[in-house]
Amino acid sequence: MRWGPDEPLKLEEITVNPPKASEVRIKLLYASVCHTDLLGLQRKPVVLGHEGVGVVESLGSDLTGFKIGDVVVPIYIGECGSCNNCKTGKMNMCMVYPFALTGLLLDGTSRMSARGKPLFNFFSCSTWSEYNFVDASYLVRVDSAMEHPHVSFLTCWFSTGYGALGRKPILSRDPLWPSSAWALSVLGFKYSLSNHYNRVDVNEAKRGLGEAFGMTRFLNPNKSDKSVPELIQEMTGGMGVDYCFECTGVIALVSQAVDSTKPGGGMAVVVGAGTDNDLHVNFITLLMGRTMKGTIFGGIKPRSDLPVLFDKCERKEIQLDQIESHEISLEELPNVEEILKQADCVKISFKF
């Protein structure tokens, strides 16, 4: 957890109270690390983590649909199935159970405390804890024999990239570019219908893994004096690409992603979270017919779409074995920021 904005990560013994009527207390089995956990987006003090899998330990008195012992995953958006957004089938931003940054449950309170102080949850999940609490509306049962680390990867990282591709771009066979750093969607490209998956990355260590998952071309901008948009335009005959996915949340790279797309219809999709709230984009770039949009969880609907991904993984249609680069202990978690900086780090998991 983190006590304050400039405080280091610390292991703490916390109290997790029994669940209220519509809530579930979970005993975590595995969790994994996403860079978003470390951006400081939530109120403090906060119990971090939003990727993980566990079992139901206790239930609220009014709750149906789950039972003690169920394997479940907490997800940071819900799916009521009846609001306008859910019914359209075009988006996953439920209006009844929305993506929340309050750090509190739906009733405005917390169930966790330490040193006599209430603790905020992280994205309604707080998976970096041996026990946590979740409103049942943000919970999905796992009826699958998948390996638990792989289930954890599906609760944000893989699903975000897979969904960002799957909602629209995979309907075409146009060139696709994830821009900079380790693209969330590296595996998603392999399982899309695109003939071309090209990536921009300054980390040469990621080239081999990208090729293993279908990468067509690798571009390291540090090896050129030209900008990323200039390099991409050169490689596409001056056109730019149809879709560009920005996976870091770095503001300067978001602007580059937009500039790298094709006039008259190119789309830049912002996938990665960042710490800056304000974005500068050349308005002429947009007036030329380009589009910029964002996505939470890749547009994946938790209860409708995740079971499909679980099934694909269990039948080995989707291979997740190669992406776990580090398995660490809970005691090593306070040093996770240093591990993330290692050139060979792709995905970190830990077992409770």
C-alpha positions in Angstrom: 0.0 0.0 0.0 1.0 3.7 -0.2 0.3 6.1 2.7 0.9 9.3 0.8 1.7 10.8 -2.7 5.5 10.7 -2.1 5.6 7.8 0.2 7.3 4.5 -0.8 5.3 1.2 -1.1 5.0 -0.5 2.2 3.8 -3.9 3.5 1.2 -3.3 6.3 -1.1 -5.5 8.3 -4.6 -4.2 7.7 -8.1 -5.0 8.9 -10.7 -6.0 6.3 -14.2 -5.8 7.8 -17.0 -8.3 7.0 -19.0 -7.5 3.8 -22.3 -5.6 3.9 -25.5 -6.7 2.1 -24.3 -6.6 -1.5 -20.6 -7.1 -1.0 -18.1 -9.9 -1.1 -14.9 -10.5 0.8 -12.2 -12.2 -1.2 -9.2 -14.2 -0.3 -6.7 -13.4 -3.1 -4.7 -16.3 -4.7 -2.6 -14.4 -7.3 -2.2 -10.8 -8.4 -0.1 -9.1 -11.0 1.4 -5.7 -11.6 0.2 -3.0 -14.1 2.1 0.3 -14.4 -1.2 2.1 -13.7 -1.0 0.8 -10.1 2.0 3.0 -9.5 0.9 6.3 -11.1 -0.7 7.8 -7.9 -4.1 8.2 -9.4 -6.1 7.3 -6.3 -6.7 9.0 -3.0 -4.3 8.1 -0.2 -3.7 6.1 1.9 -4.5 3.4 -0.6 -4.3 -0.4 -0.9 -3.0 -0.8 -4.5 -3.6 -3.4 -7.2 -6.3 -3.9 -9.8 -5.3 -7.3 -11.4 -5.9 -10.4 -9.5 -7.9 -13.6 -8.8 -9.2 -15.1 -5.6 -12.0 -17.1 -3.9 -15.1 -15.8 -2.2 -14.4 -16.0 1.6 -17.7 -14.4 2.8 -20.8 -12.9 1.4 -23.2 -10.1 2.3 -26.6 -11.2 3.6 -28.6 -10.1 0.6 -26.3 -11.5 -2.0 -27.3 -14.1 -4.6 -25.3 -15.4 -7.6 -22.1 -16.2 -5.7 -21.2 -18.7 -3.1 -18.3 -19.2 -0.7 -15.4 -20.9 -2.6 -16.2 -19.5 -6.0 -13.1 -18.4 -8.0 -13.7 -14.8 -8.9 -12.0 -11.7 -10.3 -12.7 -8.1 -9.3 -13.0 -5.7 -12.2 -12.9 -1.9 -12.1 -16.1 -1.5 -14.2 -19.4 -3.1 -13.8 -22.1 -4.3 -16.3 -25.7 -3.8 -15.3 -27.0 -4.9 -18.7 -29.9 -2.5 -18.6 -28.5 1.1 -18.8 -28.3 2.8 -22.2 -24.6 2.2 -22.6 -24.9 -1.5 -21.7 -27.8 -2.0 -24.1 -26.2 -0.4 -27.1 -23.5 -3.1 -27.2 -21.0 -0.4 -28.4 -19.3 0.4 -25.2 -18.5 -0.9 -21.8 -18.9 2.2 -19.7 -21.8 1.1 -17.5 -23.8 4.1 -16.1 -25.1 2.2 -13.0 -21.7 0.6 -12.0 -19.2 3.0 -13.5 -15.4 3.2 -13.4 -14.8 4.9 -10.0 -11.9 6.9 -8.6 -13.4 7.7 -5.2 -11.6 4.8 -3.4 -14.8 4.0 -1.7 -17.7 1.5 -2.0 -21.0 2.5 -3.5 -22.3 3.6 -0.1 -19.4 6.0 0.3 -17.5 4.0 2.9 -14.5 1.8 3.2 -14.0 -1.7 4.7 -10.3 -1.5 5.2 -8.2 0.2 7.8 -4.6 0.2 9.2 -3.1 2.0 12.2 -6.6 3.2 13.1 -7.1 5.0 9.8 -9.5 4.1 7.0 -7.9 3.0 3.7 -9.1 3.7 0.2 -9.4 1.0 -2.4 -7.7 1.1 -5.8 -10.2 1.1 -8.8 -12.7 -0.8 -6.7 -10.2 -3.8 -6.6 -7.2 -3.5 -4.2 -5.8 -6.8 -5.3 -2.4 -6.3 -3.6 -3.9 -7.6 -0.3 -4.4 -11.1 1.0 -8.0 -10.2 1.6 -10.1 -7.5 0.0 -13.7 -6.4 -0.5 -15.7 -5.8 -3.6 -19.3 -4.8 -4.4 -20.7 -7.9 -6.2 -21.6 -5.7 -9.2 -17.8 -5.5 -9.9 -17.2 -9.2 -9.6 -17.0 -11.9 -12.3 -17.0 -15.7 -11.6 -14.2 -17.8 -13.2 -15.7 -21.0 -14.4 -12.4 -22.2 -15.9 -9.4 -24.4 -15.2 -7.0 -21.7 -16.3 -3.8 -21.1 -14.4 -4.4 -18.4 -11.8 -1.6 -16.1 -13.0 -3.1 -16.1 -16.5 -6.5 -15.3 -15.1 -5.0 -12.3 -13.3 -3.5 -11.0 -16.6 -7.0 -11.0 -18.1 -8.3 -8.6 -15.5 -6.7 -5.7 -17.2 -3.4 -6.1 -19.2 -4.2 -8.6 -21.9 -7.9 -7.8 -22.1 -7.3 -4.1 -22.6 -5.1 -4.7 -25.6 -7.3 -7.5 -27.0 -10.5 -5.4 -26.6 -9.0 -2.2 -28.0 -8.3 -4.1 -31.2 -11.4 -6.3 -31.2 -14.1 -3.6 -31.1 -13.3 -2.1 -34.5 -9.8 -2.3 -35.9 -9.7 -6.1 -36.3 -12.5 -5.8 -38.8 -9.9 -4.4 -41.3 -6.6 -5.7 -42.5 -4.9 -2.3 -42.4 -1.5 -1.6 -40.8 -1.6 -1.2 -37.0 1.0 0.5 -34.8 1.2 0.3 -31.0 3.3 3.3 -30.0 6.2 3.2 -27.6 7.1 1.2 -24.5 5.7 -2.3 -24.0 2.4 -2.3 -25.9 -0.5 -3.6 -23.9 -1.9 -5.0 -27.1 1.1 -7.0 -28.2 -0.8 -10.3 -27.9 -4.1 -8.8 -29.1 -2.5 -8.2 -32.5 -1.7 -11.9 -32.9 -5.3 -12.8 -32.3 -6.7 -10.0 -34.5 -7.4 -10.2 -38.2 -4.8 -7.7 -39.1 -2.0 -8.7 -41.6 0.3 -6.1 -40.1 1.3 -5.5 -36.6 4.1 -2.9 -36.4 5.5 -1.5 -33.1 7.4 1.5 -31.9 9.7 0.8 -28.9 13.0 2.1 -27.6 13.6 -1.2 -25.8 15.4 -3.6 -28.1 14.9 -6.4 -25.6 11.2 -6.5 -26.6 11.9 -7.2 -30.3 12.1 -10.9 -29.9 9.0 -11.4 -27.9 7.1 -9.1 -30.3 8.2 -11.3 -33.2 7.0 -14.4 -31.3 3.5 -12.8 -31.1 3.2 -11.8 -34.8 5.0 -8.5 -35.0 5.6 -7.5 -38.6 8.0 -4.6 -38.1 9.9 -3.1 -35.2 10.9 0.6 -35.1 13.3 2.0 -32.6 13.1 5.9 -32.8 16.4 6.2 -30.9 18.2 5.0 -34.0 17.0 7.9 -36.1 17.1 11.7 -35.9 13.6 11.9 -37.3 10.4 12.0 -35.3 8.1 8.9 -34.9 5.4 10.4 -37.2 8.0 11.1 -39.9 9.4 7.6 -39.7 6.0 6.0 -39.9 5.0 8.2 -42.8 8.2 7.1 -44.6 7.4 3.4 -44.0 3.8 3.8 -45.3 4.6 5.7 -48.4 3.8 9.1 -46.9 0.3 8.0 -45.9 0.4 7.3 -42.2 -1.3 4.3 -40.6 -5.0 3.6 -40.2 -4.8 2.8 -36.5 -2.2 3.7 -33.9 -2.4 2.6 -30.3 -0.7 4.7 -27.6 0.1 2.4 -24.6 2.1 4.5 -22.2 -0.1 7.5 -21.2 2.9 9.9 -21.9 1.3 13.1 -23.3 4.0 13.7 -25.9 3.5 10.2 -27.3 -0.3 10.6 -27.5 0.2 13.6 -29.8 2.8 11.6 -31.9 0.3 8.8 -32.2 -2.3 11.1 -33.7 0.2 12.6 -36.1 1.2 9.1 -37.2 -2.2 8.3 -38.5 -3.6 8.7 -42.0 -5.4 11.9 -43.0 -9.0 11.5 -43.8 -9.8 8.5 -41.5 -6.8 7.5 -39.3 -7.6 6.7 -35.7 -5.3 7.0 -32.6 -6.5 5.0 -29.6 -5.3 6.0 -26.2 -4.9 2.8 -24.2 -2.3 3.6 -21.4 -3.1 5.7 -18.4 -0.9 8.7 -17.5 -0.5 11.3 -14.8 -1.1 14.5 -16.8 -4.7 15.6 -17.2 -4.2 18.1 -20.1 -3.4 17.0 -23.6 -2.0 19.2 -26.4 -2.9 18.0 -30.0 -2.4 20.1 -33.1 -6.0 21.0 -34.1 -5.0 21.0 -37.8 -4.1 17.3 -37.4 -7.7 16.6 -36.3 -9.3 18.9 -38.9 -7.6 16.7 -41.5 -10.1 13.9 -40.7 -8.1 12.0 -38.0 -9.8 10.7 -34.9 -8.5 10.3 -31.3 -10.4 8.2 -28.8 -9.7 6.5 -25.5 -10.7 3.2 -24.0 -11.1 1.7 -20.5 -10.5 -2.1 -20.3 -10.3 -2.1 -24.1 -14.1 -1.8 -24.4 -14.4 -5.3 -22.8 -17.7 -6.0 -21.0 -16.8 -7.8 -17.9 -19.6 -10.3 -17.6 -20.3 -10.7 -21.3 -16.8 -10.9 -22.7 -14.5 -12.1 -20.0 -16.0 -15.7 -19.9 -15.3 -15.9 -23.7 -11.6 -15.0 -23.1 -11.4 -17.5 -20.3 -12.7 -20.2 -22.6 -10.3 -19.2 -25.4 -7.4 -19.4 -23.0 -8.4 -22.7 -21.5 -8.6 -24.2 -25.0 -5.2 -22.7 -25.8 -6.5 -20.5 -28.6 -4.8 -17.7 -26.7 -1.4 -18.5 -25.3 -0.3 -16.5 -22.2 2.6 -18.7 -21.1 5.3 -16.5 -22.5 4.3 -13.2 -21.0 5.1 -13.8 -17.3 8.7 -12.6 -17.0 8.9 -12.3 -13.2 7.1 -14.1 -10.3 8.0 -12.4 -7.0 7.0 -12.8 -3.4 4.7 -10.5 -1.5 7.8 -9.3 0.5 9.5 -8.2 -2.8 6.5 -6.1 -3.8 7.8 -2.8 -2.3 10.7 -3.0 -4.8 8.4 -3.6 -7.8 9.1 -0.3 -9.4 12.8 -1.2 -9.8 11.8 -4.6 -11.3 9.6 -2.8 -13.9 12.6 -0.8 -15.1 14.5 -4.0 -16.1 14.7 -4.3 -19.9 13.4 -7.9 -19.8 10.4 -7.2 -17.7 7.1 -7.9 -19.4 4.7 -9.0 -16.7 5.1 -9.5 -12.9 2.9 -11.8 -10.8 2.9 -12.9 -7.2 1.2 -15.6 -5.1 -0.4 -15.1 -1.7 
